[in-house]
Amino acid sequence: MLNVEGLNAYYGPIHILHDIDLSVDAGQIVALVGANAAGKSTLMFSLAGLRTICTGKIAIGAVVLNGLPANERVKHGLVLVPERRRLFPFMTVLENLEIGAYAARKSKRESLEYVYSLIPLLAERRRQFAGSLSGGEQQMLAIGRGLMAKPKVLLLDEPTEGLAPIYVKVLYELIRNLRDQNFTILIVEQGVHHVLQVADKSYVIENGRIVLQGNGKDLLGDERLKAAYLGL
């Protein structure tokens, strides 16, 4: 479904990502984990078309996305739910959701009903300003907004950052529910325990390079993960 080959990315002259190869098959949850400044968010922004890529290939199905702007990538089904949510705080929950459907306007009503059935809280709060929601509620809204675009691959960048433990649990219940409905998800996290429990496949990134990959649960006890993640 999503294939990345030999991906390199830069901040100005600084080489951040080095020859990244990864794949996400249809219906999979794939995790990318690593410490702060390992290159996780740069990878997500590069996939979404928000960073200049010097070399490499990004494809969703048979469609090569290299050179396409971010809005065109959304139309091809690659949708990013960014770190820190990036909602419009003085717009309502409903208005934020409707913005998410800009690339799939013809099915907006259908998508809205689906998102409300999946996250009933958003239906209850649909007239409330997004900025008045709690952090966990805002994260549910950000994911709902991403789902409004009818993604083929959903990119979740640090979705549990700053959330209370109760909302971390709610979030991963939602992610499991999405997998049961055959969604394809690439999720970036700094914390490893929850995400490796649900991931079908996982990659560990260190200093902009993939240093380890394998089954999510199998990696939890892997000494190489501790070395790469903690720098031991």
Short mmCIF file of the C-alpha atoms (twelve columns), coordinates in Angstrom:
data_MODEL
# 
_entry.id   MODEL 
# 
loop_
_atom_site.group_PDB 
_atom_site.id 
_atom_site.type_symbol 
_atom_site.label_atom_id 
_atom_site.label_alt_id 
_atom_site.label_comp_id 
_atom_site.label_asym_id 
_atom_site.label_seq_id 
_atom_site.Cartn_x 
_atom_site.Cartn_y 
_atom_site.Cartn_z 
_atom_site.pdbx_PDB_model_num 
ATOM 1   C CA . MET A 1   0.000   0.000  0.000  1 
ATOM 2   C CA . LEU A 2   2.671   2.530  1.094  1 
ATOM 3   C CA . ASN A 3   6.246   1.954  -0.075 1 
ATOM 4   C CA . VAL A 4   9.250   4.139  0.676  1 
ATOM 5   C CA . GLU A 5   12.611  3.443  -0.948 1 
ATOM 6   C CA . GLY A 6   15.932  5.193  -0.426 1 
ATOM 7   C CA . LEU A 7   14.390  8.314  1.078  1 
ATOM 8   C CA . ASN A 8   16.757  11.162 1.979  1 
ATOM 9   C CA . ALA A 9   15.645  14.519 3.417  1 
ATOM 10  C CA . TYR A 10  17.385  17.691 4.496  1 
ATOM 11  C CA . TYR A 11  16.921  20.795 6.640  1 
ATOM 12  C CA . GLY A 12  18.941  23.229 4.563  1 
ATOM 13  C CA . PRO A 13  22.410  21.687 4.282  1 
ATOM 14  C CA . ILE A 14  21.824  19.250 7.177  1 
ATOM 15  C CA . HIS A 15  21.174  15.664 6.105  1 
ATOM 16  C CA . ILE A 16  18.353  14.417 8.387  1 
ATOM 17  C CA . LEU A 17  17.043  11.181 6.823  1 
ATOM 18  C CA . HIS A 18  19.439  8.646  5.325  1 
ATOM 19  C CA . ASP A 19  18.233  6.056  2.780  1 
ATOM 20  C CA . ILE A 20  14.981  5.190  4.544  1 
ATOM 21  C CA . ASP A 21  13.228  2.029  3.333  1 
ATOM 22  C CA . LEU A 22  9.884   1.015  4.806  1 
ATOM 23  C CA . SER A 23  6.570   -0.466 3.741  1 
ATOM 24  C CA . VAL A 24  3.034   -0.548 5.097  1 
ATOM 25  C CA . ASP A 25  0.765   -3.253 3.708  1 
ATOM 26  C CA . ALA A 26  -2.998  -2.811 3.411  1 
ATOM 27  C CA . GLY A 27  -4.769  -3.286 6.738  1 
ATOM 28  C CA . GLN A 28  -1.566  -3.091 8.782  1 
ATOM 29  C CA . ILE A 29  -0.584  -0.919 11.704 1 
ATOM 30  C CA . VAL A 30  3.109   -0.109 11.344 1 
ATOM 31  C CA . ALA A 31  4.999   1.711  14.098 1 
ATOM 32  C CA . LEU A 32  8.032   3.946  13.776 1 
ATOM 33  C CA . VAL A 33  9.677   4.523  17.147 1 
ATOM 34  C CA . GLY A 34  12.750  6.388  18.290 1 
ATOM 35  C CA . ALA A 35  14.087  8.954  20.705 1 
ATOM 36  C CA . ASN A 36  13.695  12.728 20.381 1 
ATOM 37  C CA . ALA A 37  15.350  14.198 17.269 1 
ATOM 38  C CA . ALA A 38  15.732  10.767 15.667 1 
ATOM 39  C CA . GLY A 39  13.985  11.962 12.476 1 
ATOM 40  C CA . LYS A 40  10.475  10.607 13.068 1 
ATOM 41  C CA . SER A 41  8.478   13.769 12.371 1 
ATOM 42  C CA . THR A 42  10.756  14.727 9.481  1 
ATOM 43  C CA . LEU A 43  9.875   11.400 7.882  1 
ATOM 44  C CA . MET A 44  6.148   11.989 8.338  1 
ATOM 45  C CA . PHE A 45  6.373   15.503 6.907  1 
ATOM 46  C CA . SER A 46  8.413   14.199 3.985  1 
ATOM 47  C CA . LEU A 47  5.807   11.541 3.216  1 
ATOM 48  C CA . ALA A 48  3.023   14.125 3.390  1 
ATOM 49  C CA . GLY A 49  4.807   16.484 0.973  1 
ATOM 50  C CA . LEU A 50  5.723   19.106 3.552  1 
ATOM 51  C CA . ARG A 51  9.508   18.688 3.240  1 
ATOM 52  C CA . THR A 52  11.811  18.830 0.233  1 
ATOM 53  C CA . ILE A 53  13.162  15.371 -0.576 1 
ATOM 54  C CA . CYS A 54  16.475  15.163 -2.353 1 
ATOM 55  C CA . THR A 55  16.359  11.506 -3.372 1 
ATOM 56  C CA . GLY A 56  14.158  8.468  -2.946 1 
ATOM 57  C CA . LYS A 57  10.724  7.203  -3.841 1 
ATOM 58  C CA . ILE A 58  7.328   7.389  -2.133 1 
ATOM 59  C CA . ALA A 59  4.423   5.443  -3.620 1 
ATOM 60  C CA . ILE A 60  0.910   4.622  -2.520 1 
ATOM 61  C CA . GLY A 61  -0.205  1.603  -4.480 1 
ATOM 62  C CA . ALA A 62  0.945   2.144  -8.055 1 
ATOM 63  C CA . VAL A 63  0.974   5.947  -7.720 1 
ATOM 64  C CA . VAL A 64  4.371   7.599  -7.223 1 
ATOM 65  C CA . LEU A 65  3.933   10.690 -5.047 1 
ATOM 66  C CA . ASN A 66  7.352   12.297 -5.545 1 
ATOM 67  C CA . GLY A 67  6.994   15.905 -6.625 1 
ATOM 68  C CA . LEU A 68  3.295   16.152 -5.744 1 
ATOM 69  C CA . PRO A 69  2.236   18.914 -3.323 1 
ATOM 70  C CA . ALA A 70  0.639   17.966 -0.021 1 
ATOM 71  C CA . ASN A 71  -2.960  18.542 -1.172 1 
ATOM 72  C CA . GLU A 72  -2.493  16.198 -4.145 1 
ATOM 73  C CA . ARG A 73  -1.112  13.495 -1.868 1 
ATOM 74  C CA . VAL A 74  -4.267  13.756 0.223  1 
ATOM 75  C CA . LYS A 75  -6.338  13.220 -2.922 1 
ATOM 76  C CA . HIS A 76  -4.384  10.021 -3.547 1 
ATOM 77  C CA . GLY A 77  -5.220  8.830  -0.039 1 
ATOM 78  C CA . LEU A 78  -2.169  9.757  2.062  1 
ATOM 79  C CA . VAL A 79  -3.444  11.738 5.061  1 
ATOM 80  C CA . LEU A 80  -1.362  13.144 7.935  1 
ATOM 81  C CA . VAL A 81  -2.689  13.773 11.450 1 
ATOM 82  C CA . PRO A 82  0.128   16.067 12.595 1 
ATOM 83  C CA . GLU A 83  1.889   16.322 15.916 1 
ATOM 84  C CA . ARG A 84  0.188   18.807 18.289 1 
ATOM 85  C CA . ARG A 85  -3.041  18.362 16.312 1 
ATOM 86  C CA . ARG A 86  -2.991  21.742 14.447 1 
ATOM 87  C CA . LEU A 87  -6.730  22.355 14.822 1 
ATOM 88  C CA . PHE A 88  -8.531  25.652 14.211 1 
ATOM 89  C CA . PRO A 89  -9.343  26.593 17.831 1 
ATOM 90  C CA . PHE A 90  -11.982 29.245 17.101 1 
ATOM 91  C CA . MET A 91  -13.905 27.032 14.697 1 
ATOM 92  C CA . THR A 92  -16.373 24.430 15.899 1 
ATOM 93  C CA . VAL A 93  -15.790 20.699 15.989 1 
ATOM 94  C CA . LEU A 94  -18.096 20.339 12.994 1 
ATOM 95  C CA . GLU A 95  -16.268 23.022 11.012 1 
ATOM 96  C CA . ASN A 96  -12.896 21.390 11.707 1 
ATOM 97  C CA . LEU A 97  -14.279 18.055 10.505 1 
ATOM 98  C CA . GLU A 98  -15.717 19.614 7.357  1 
ATOM 99  C CA . ILE A 99  -12.324 21.112 6.509  1 
ATOM 100 C CA . GLY A 100 -10.918 17.586 6.599  1 
ATOM 101 C CA . ALA A 101 -13.299 16.586 3.801  1 
ATOM 102 C CA . TYR A 102 -12.056 19.165 1.287  1 
ATOM 103 C CA . ALA A 103 -10.544 16.424 -0.887 1 
ATOM 104 C CA . ALA A 104 -13.650 14.213 -0.608 1 
ATOM 105 C CA . ARG A 105 -16.502 16.732 -0.702 1 
ATOM 106 C CA . LYS A 106 -18.949 14.465 -2.508 1 
ATOM 107 C CA . SER A 107 -18.949 12.007 0.377  1 
ATOM 108 C CA . LYS A 108 -18.801 14.593 3.186  1 
ATOM 109 C CA . ARG A 109 -22.157 13.696 4.738  1 
ATOM 110 C CA . GLU A 110 -21.386 9.984  4.636  1 
ATOM 111 C CA . SER A 111 -17.932 10.558 6.144  1 
ATOM 112 C CA . LEU A 112 -19.345 12.762 8.867  1 
ATOM 113 C CA . GLU A 113 -21.864 10.129 9.898  1 
ATOM 114 C CA . TYR A 114 -19.115 7.514  9.931  1 
ATOM 115 C CA . VAL A 115 -16.784 9.639  12.088 1 
ATOM 116 C CA . TYR A 116 -19.619 10.397 14.517 1 
ATOM 117 C CA . SER A 117 -20.396 6.682  14.821 1 
ATOM 118 C CA . LEU A 118 -16.730 5.925  15.436 1 
ATOM 119 C CA . ILE A 119 -16.133 8.818  17.887 1 
ATOM 120 C CA . PRO A 120 -19.540 9.725  19.429 1 
ATOM 121 C CA . LEU A 121 -17.945 12.469 21.531 1 
ATOM 122 C CA . LEU A 122 -17.480 14.541 18.367 1 
ATOM 123 C CA . ALA A 123 -21.201 14.413 17.619 1 
ATOM 124 C CA . GLU A 124 -21.971 15.530 21.162 1 
ATOM 125 C CA . ARG A 125 -19.495 18.437 20.926 1 
ATOM 126 C CA . ARG A 126 -20.068 19.357 17.277 1 
ATOM 127 C CA . ARG A 127 -21.150 22.962 18.073 1 
ATOM 128 C CA . GLN A 128 -18.345 23.536 20.569 1 
ATOM 129 C CA . PHE A 129 -15.182 25.452 19.683 1 
ATOM 130 C CA . ALA A 130 -12.245 23.111 19.126 1 
ATOM 131 C CA . GLY A 131 -10.022 25.194 21.392 1 
ATOM 132 C CA . SER A 132 -12.318 24.587 24.355 1 
ATOM 133 C CA . LEU A 133 -11.850 20.799 24.231 1 
ATOM 134 C CA . SER A 134 -9.418  18.940 26.470 1 
ATOM 135 C CA . GLY A 135 -6.155  17.697 24.963 1 
ATOM 136 C CA . GLY A 136 -7.495  14.175 24.593 1 
ATOM 137 C CA . GLU A 137 -10.708 15.394 22.994 1 
ATOM 138 C CA . GLN A 138 -8.719  17.551 20.585 1 
ATOM 139 C CA . GLN A 139 -6.681  14.496 19.556 1 
ATOM 140 C CA . MET A 140 -9.882  12.580 18.830 1 
ATOM 141 C CA . LEU A 141 -11.014 15.528 16.707 1 
ATOM 142 C CA . ALA A 142 -7.695  15.616 14.830 1 
ATOM 143 C CA . ILE A 143 -8.022  11.927 13.973 1 
ATOM 144 C CA . GLY A 144 -11.656 12.410 13.006 1 
ATOM 145 C CA . ARG A 145 -10.647 15.251 10.698 1 
ATOM 146 C CA . GLY A 146 -8.086  12.956 9.063  1 
ATOM 147 C CA . LEU A 147 -10.697 10.251 8.570  1 
ATOM 148 C CA . MET A 148 -12.990 12.729 6.798  1 
ATOM 149 C CA . ALA A 149 -10.571 12.623 3.836  1 
ATOM 150 C CA . LYS A 150 -11.231 8.874  3.389  1 
ATOM 151 C CA . PRO A 151 -7.539  7.911  3.677  1 
ATOM 152 C CA . LYS A 152 -5.952  4.867  2.117  1 
ATOM 153 C CA . VAL A 153 -3.049  5.340  4.527  1 
ATOM 154 C CA . LEU A 154 -3.411  7.337  7.748  1 
ATOM 155 C CA . LEU A 155 -0.220  8.878  9.173  1 
ATOM 156 C CA . LEU A 156 -0.384  9.525  12.940 1 
ATOM 157 C CA . ASP A 157 2.464   11.687 14.239 1 
ATOM 158 C CA . GLU A 158 2.995   11.424 18.028 1 
ATOM 159 C CA . PRO A 159 -0.753  11.064 18.771 1 
ATOM 160 C CA . THR A 160 -0.303  10.458 22.527 1 
ATOM 161 C CA . GLU A 161 2.001   13.423 23.165 1 
ATOM 162 C CA . GLY A 162 0.861   15.295 26.273 1 
ATOM 163 C CA . LEU A 163 -2.229  13.131 26.834 1 
ATOM 164 C CA . ALA A 164 -3.454  11.932 30.208 1 
ATOM 165 C CA . PRO A 165 -3.198  8.135  30.660 1 
ATOM 166 C CA . ILE A 166 -6.955  7.689  30.342 1 
ATOM 167 C CA . TYR A 167 -6.897  9.272  26.876 1 
ATOM 168 C CA . VAL A 168 -3.881  7.221  25.826 1 
ATOM 169 C CA . LYS A 169 -6.028  4.169  26.543 1 
ATOM 170 C CA . VAL A 170 -8.987  5.627  24.625 1 
ATOM 171 C CA . LEU A 171 -6.739  6.497  21.684 1 
ATOM 172 C CA . TYR A 172 -5.361  2.992  21.352 1 
ATOM 173 C CA . GLU A 173 -8.846  1.525  21.600 1 
ATOM 174 C CA . LEU A 174 -9.725  3.733  18.622 1 
ATOM 175 C CA . ILE A 175 -6.608  2.598  16.719 1 
ATOM 176 C CA . ARG A 176 -7.504  -1.061 17.328 1 
ATOM 177 C CA . ASN A 177 -11.025 -0.338 16.116 1 
ATOM 178 C CA . LEU A 178 -9.640  1.228  12.931 1 
ATOM 179 C CA . ARG A 179 -7.490  -1.832 12.271 1 
ATOM 180 C CA . ASP A 180 -10.537 -4.083 12.757 1 
ATOM 181 C CA . GLN A 181 -12.159 -2.033 9.987  1 
ATOM 182 C CA . ASN A 182 -9.131  -2.640 7.735  1 
ATOM 183 C CA . PHE A 183 -7.578  0.821  7.923  1 
ATOM 184 C CA . THR A 184 -3.894  1.121  7.052  1 
ATOM 185 C CA . ILE A 185 -1.909  3.163  9.582  1 
ATOM 186 C CA . LEU A 186 1.673   4.355  10.021 1 
ATOM 187 C CA . ILE A 187 2.102   5.662  13.548 1 
ATOM 188 C CA . VAL A 188 5.099   7.535  14.939 1 
ATOM 189 C CA . GLU A 189 5.661   7.472  18.686 1 
ATOM 190 C CA . GLN A 190 8.376   8.256  21.174 1 
ATOM 191 C CA . GLY A 191 6.842   6.008  23.840 1 
ATOM 192 C CA . VAL A 192 7.099   2.397  22.756 1 
ATOM 193 C CA . HIS A 193 5.008   0.228  25.059 1 
ATOM 194 C CA . HIS A 194 1.492   0.926  23.792 1 
ATOM 195 C CA . VAL A 195 2.337   1.216  20.118 1 
ATOM 196 C CA . LEU A 196 4.406   -1.977 19.947 1 
ATOM 197 C CA . GLN A 197 1.541   -3.863 21.563 1 
ATOM 198 C CA . VAL A 198 -0.743  -3.051 18.628 1 
ATOM 199 C CA . ALA A 199 1.726   -2.855 15.719 1 
ATOM 200 C CA . ASP A 200 1.906   -5.607 13.115 1 
ATOM 201 C CA . LYS A 201 5.378   -4.405 12.152 1 
ATOM 202 C CA . SER A 202 7.756   -1.869 13.663 1 
ATOM 203 C CA . TYR A 203 10.794  0.130  12.675 1 
ATOM 204 C CA . VAL A 204 13.304  1.768  15.002 1 
ATOM 205 C CA . ILE A 205 14.904  4.989  13.779 1 
ATOM 206 C CA . GLU A 206 18.114  6.443  15.188 1 
ATOM 207 C CA . ASN A 207 19.917  9.532  13.869 1 
ATOM 208 C CA . GLY A 208 17.840  9.474  10.692 1 
ATOM 209 C CA . ARG A 209 18.500  5.807  9.889  1 
ATOM 210 C CA . ILE A 210 16.397  2.681  10.272 1 
ATOM 211 C CA . VAL A 211 18.469  0.506  12.605 1 
ATOM 212 C CA . LEU A 212 16.017  -2.263 13.501 1 
ATOM 213 C CA . GLN A 213 12.732  -3.719 12.329 1 
ATOM 214 C CA . GLY A 214 10.479  -6.609 13.222 1 
ATOM 215 C CA . ASN A 215 7.193   -7.685 14.776 1 
ATOM 216 C CA . GLY A 216 5.929   -5.120 17.272 1 
ATOM 217 C CA . LYS A 217 5.538   -7.341 20.323 1 
ATOM 218 C CA . ASP A 218 8.764   -9.227 19.607 1 
ATOM 219 C CA . LEU A 219 10.715  -5.967 19.725 1 
ATOM 220 C CA . LEU A 220 9.513   -5.092 23.230 1 
ATOM 221 C CA . GLY A 221 12.116  -7.362 24.812 1 
ATOM 222 C CA . ASP A 222 14.838  -6.848 22.238 1 
ATOM 223 C CA . GLU A 223 18.103  -5.571 23.709 1 
ATOM 224 C CA . ARG A 224 18.896  -3.912 20.372 1 
ATOM 225 C CA . LEU A 225 15.768  -1.766 20.743 1 
ATOM 226 C CA . LYS A 226 16.923  -0.605 24.168 1 
ATOM 227 C CA . ALA A 227 20.343  0.211  22.749 1 
ATOM 228 C CA . ALA A 228 18.976  2.129  19.764 1 
ATOM 229 C CA . TYR A 229 16.217  3.854  21.719 1 
ATOM 230 C CA . LEU A 230 18.100  4.719  24.882 1 
ATOM 231 C CA . GLY A 231 21.530  5.111  23.306 1 
ATOM 232 C CA . LEU A 232 23.041  2.502  25.626 1 
# 
